[in-house]
Amino acid sequence: MAAVNGIDTPPGGRAPIDDATRERIVQLAQEGMSRNAIARETGAGTSTVSRICKAAGVTFDRTQTAKATTAHQMDLKAERERLAKRLLAEATAALDQLHAPHVVVGWYQGMASEHTLDRPASGDVKNYMLAAAVALDKHIAIHQLDGSDRDAAVVDQWLEWVFRGIDPMNATGSPI
C-alpha cells in the first residue's frame, strides 16, 4: 500500500472516503448536483459517488441528460439534412456537366493547345455519371437513415425530372 495524504491506499487507488465527504456527496446529490460535478468538487471518483448515493437511496435526475441527448440528435439530423441537400446539388452539377461544353488540352511537339468540345469525352461522361450516382446514393442513404418517406418522394421527383431533361434546380414547384 502507498500513502496518499498520509492515508494508506491500494496501489493506483484513491484514499478512502471519510464520513464527512460521504455526507457532503449525499447532500450535494440531494440538492440536484450532477454526479460528475460532485466528483469534481469532492475529489471522489464518479463510480464512488454513484455507489455512495445508491447506498443512501439517492438517485440522479436524468431528465437534463435526456433533453440534451434529444437536442443533440436533432442537431445531427439537421446537419445530415444539410449534407443531403449538398449531395443532391453535387449530383445535379455532375449531370449538368454531361451537356456542357468541355475543354480538353492536347499536346503537340511540347506545346499545349486547348480545344472546346460540345460535350465531354466518353471517359469524362463516365466520371460525371459516377460522381452523380455516388452523390445521389449517399443522399438516399442519409434519408433512409432518418427514415423520412417525404424525402424519398423528393428524390423520386428529382430522378423523374433528371430523366425527362428538366433542370431540378430551376423546376417550378421544386421540392428540393
N, C-alpha and C positions, 0 to 999 in steps of 0.2 A: 504494500500500500504506500501511496505517496501522500505527502502533506500539502493540502491546498488551504491557504489562510489558517494554518495551524491545525487543520482537521484532517484526519486520515481518510483518504478516498481510494477507491479501486483505481488501478492504472487506466488512464484515459477517461475516467469518470469525473463527475462533479461532486462537490461537497454535499453532504446530506442536507436536506431542507429542515430548518429549525421550526419550532411550533409557531413562532411569531410570523415567519414568512408564509407558513401554511395558512394561517388565519388571514393574512393580507391577500393571498391568492384567492381564497374563497370570497372575501369581501369585495375585491375588485370584480370578480366574476358575477357576483350578485348585483353589482352596480351596472352591469352591462358591458364591461370592457371585454374586448376580444381575447381569445386565447393567446394569440401571438403578441398582442400588446402587453398582456400580463407577463408573459415570458420575458419580454424585453425589459420591463420595469423591475421585475424581481430577480432577474438573472437565472431563473429556473428554465429547464428545457420545456418545450411545448408539450411533450408527452407527459412530463411530470405534472405540469399544470392541469392537463386533462385528467390524469389519474387522481390528483388531489380533489379536483372539483367533482369528479364522478363519485368518489368515496363520500363526499359531503352532500351528495344529492343535488348538485348544481349543474345545470346544463347550459350550453351556449346557444343563444338565439341565432339561427342560421338564415333568417329572412333577408338580412342585408346581403349575405353571400349569394343567396338565390337570386335576388334582384340584380346584383352586379353580374352574375353569370348570364342571366337573361339579356341584360343590356349588351354585354359583350357579344353574345350570339347574334343579336340583332345588328350590331355594328359589322360583324363579319359577313352577315348575309347581304347587307347593303354594299359592302366592298366587293363581294362576289358579283353582285348585280352590275356595279360599275365596270368590273373587269369583263363580264359577259357582253356588255354593250360595246366595249372597245374591241373585243374579239370579233363581234359581228361587223363592226365598221372595217376592221382589217380584212375580213373575208370579202366584203364588198369592194374594198380598194384593190385587192388582188385580182378579183374578177374583172374590175374595170380595166385593168392593165391588158386584158386579153383583146380589147377593142381599141386600144390607144396606139398612136404612132410609137415606134420603138427605135431607139438609136443603137446602132451597132458600130463597133470600131474594128477596122481592118488594118492590117499591116502589109506594106509592100516596100521592099528594099529598105527596111529600117524606118520607114515613115508611117505614122498613124494617120488614118483618114476615117472620118465619121460618115455614116450613111443612115438616113432615116427610112425605116420600112413602115408600110401602112399598118402592119400588125407584127407582134413578136414572132421570133423564130420558133420552131416546134419545141426545142428544148426549153425555151423560156415559157412557152404556153404550159408545158408540163409543170414547171416550177411554180407558176402562178396558180394553177389548179390545185397543186399540192398544198401550197400555202393557204389558199381559201378553204380547202377541205379540212385541214388541221384546225384552223381558227374556228370554223363552224362546228367541228366535232367537239372542241373544248367548250364552246359556247353552250352547246346542247348538254354536255356533261355537267356543267355548272348548274344548269336549270334542273337537270334530273336529280342532282344532289339536294337541291332545295325543294324538289317535289312540286313545282308550280305547273299546273295544267294550262293556265292562261299563257304563260311564257312559251310553252310548247306550241300553242296556236300561233304565237307571234313568229316563231321560227318557220312553221309551216307556211304562213303567209309570205314571209321573206323568200323562202325557196320558190314558191309559186311565181312571185314577181321576177326573180332572177331567171328562171327558166323561160318566162314569157318575154324576157328582154326589157323589163321595166326597171328603172333605177330605184331600188328600195329606199335610198336616202332622200329622194325627191318625190316619191309617190304620194298622192293625196290620200289622206286617211291612214297614213303610215302608223302602224302600231309600234314602230321602233322608237 
